[in-house]
Amino acid sequence: MNYNILVLLANNVEEIELVTPIDLWRRAGYNVTIASINNELTVKGQQDIVISADTSLEKIKTSEFDSIFIPGGAGYQLVKDSSLAMDTIKYFIENNKTIIAICAAPTILSPWLQDKKATCYPSMKDLIPNWVDQAIVEDKNFITSQGAGTAHLLAFYVIKKISGDTPALDQIKSTIF
């Protein structure tokens, strides 16, 4: 399947929330592009793991992507403070494309979640207007998840939404189980 997911990468990202979905989505056959929100192609995550981006966000053509994924961790604040990252997110929202966010990242979407249900890391629930205590919440084109412990569930949820039960899920199961 030719499905393109743009992943925003910032320093202090939560590594599990970044790597787990990317790994599973690539196993499912999706084109996943990791774009650094600044000009540095390598960042350091919260656990001091160095991660390399495929490209920088300024080089991306947003129209080529079907979904955007915003991982959590302390790096969510850098995404929120980046006008380029926020303009990119707005493009996906305005074009009714799928926005996927986990942990702290859904909180930066609050202005667009006023009439939607969503979830985030539970200690940040007051920053989400209609917070729901579930691992994953989908409302319209927003898919949100609670944190590192739900990263694999989020990845599988997105795969099932995009591809159904097969062949992507079967392909993944055959490579990891």
N, C-alpha and C positions, 0 to 999 in steps of 0.2 A: 504494500500500500504506500502511496506517495503522500505522506502526511508530515508536515513540517512544524516542529516545535522550537520556539526561541526560548532560551534559558538565560536569565539575567544573572551575572556573576559579579559579586562584590567582596571585598575583604571582610573577614569575620563571618563568612557564611557558615551555616551549620552543615558540616560535610555529609552526614547521613541524608539529610533532606535534599541535598544537591545530587549526590552520586547515585543513590538508590533509584530514584525515578529515571535519571538519565540512562543508567545501565539497563533497566527493564524496558524502557521505551525503545532503546536501540536494538535490544534483543527481539522486540516485536516488529522491527523493520522500519521504524519511523526515522525520519531525518531530524536529528537533534543538533542544534547549533548553540554552543555555549558562547555568549557574548559578554565580555568584560564591560562594565559600565564606564570604565575609564580607559586610558591608553595603555595601561599595563596589562599584558596578557597573562601574567601569573599573579595569583592572589594567595593569601594565607588564610585558611579557615580558622574557626574558633579553637580547634584542637591542634593548631600549628601545622596542618597538612597543606602542602603547596599544591595548588590546582591550576591547571593551564586552561585558558579559554581558547576557543577555535579562532576567534576574531574579536574585534572591539565593536561595541554597540554602534558607534558612529559609522561603521562600514556596512551596516545591515540595511537591507531593503525590507521594511516591515511588511509590505504587501505580499512578500513571498512566503509568509508564515500563516499557519492556521490557528496556532495557539501560542500563548506566552506563559512561561512558568517562572514564578518568583519564589525561590527558596527562602527559608527563614534564617534565624540566627541574628546576631547583633548587626550583621551587614545590612539588614532590612532598612536601617536608618540611613545608610549611605545611598541606597536605592531611592528612598523618599526624598533625600536632599539633592539628588541628581535631576536637573531639569530634563536632560536627554532621556533618562530612564522613565521619568514620569510622563513625558510626551509620548514615548513609545507605548507605555501602558494605556494612555488615553486613546491612542490610535486603535488599539485592540478593542477597547470598550466602545468607542464610537462606530466601529465597523462590525460590531456584534460578533466578534471572534471570541474564542474561549480563553478565559483568564484563569490560571491555576496558581494557587498560592498556599503556602504551608507555614505553620507556626506563627511567628510574629508578622510575616509578610502580609497576611490579609488585613492587618490594621491600616496599611497604607491605602487600602481600597475603600476605607470607610465612607468617603464622600459619595461613592457610587453604590454603596450597600444599604442606603437608608430604607429602601423598600424591599430588601432581600434578606433572606436568612443566610447566615454564614457561621463559620467557626474559626478559631485560632487557638494559639496556646492558651490554656485556661486562665492563667494568671493575668492575661491581657484582655479578658472577655469584656471589660467595661469600655474598650475602645471599638467594639463592634456593635452597631445599633441593635441588631436582632440575632444575638449570639445564640447558637444551639450547641448543646453539649453532646456532640457526636464526632466520631473520628473523621468523617467526611461529610460535607454538606454541599449539595449542588442546588443553585437557584439561578434560573435562566442561563446565562453564559459564564457564570462564576462557579468555580469548583474550589472549595477551601478545605483545609485539613489541619489537624491540631498540632502535630509536632513530629519529632524524629521517630517516635514509636509507631507513627502511622504512615511513614514515607512509602513503605512497600504497598500498603493498602491503597494509598492515593495513586500510585503508579498503576496498579492493577485496575483500579476503578476507571482511570482514564483510558486504559487499553480496552476495557470492555465497552466503554462508551463509544470509542472510535471504531473498533473492529468487531465488536460482539464477542461471543465466546470463542470463536475460531476465525482464522487460523493463528492469529497472533498469540493468544493465550496458550494454545497447544504448543506453539514453537518455543515459548518461554519455558513452559513446564518441562519440555524435553531437554532444555539446556541447564536447568538448575535443580531439578528433582530427580 
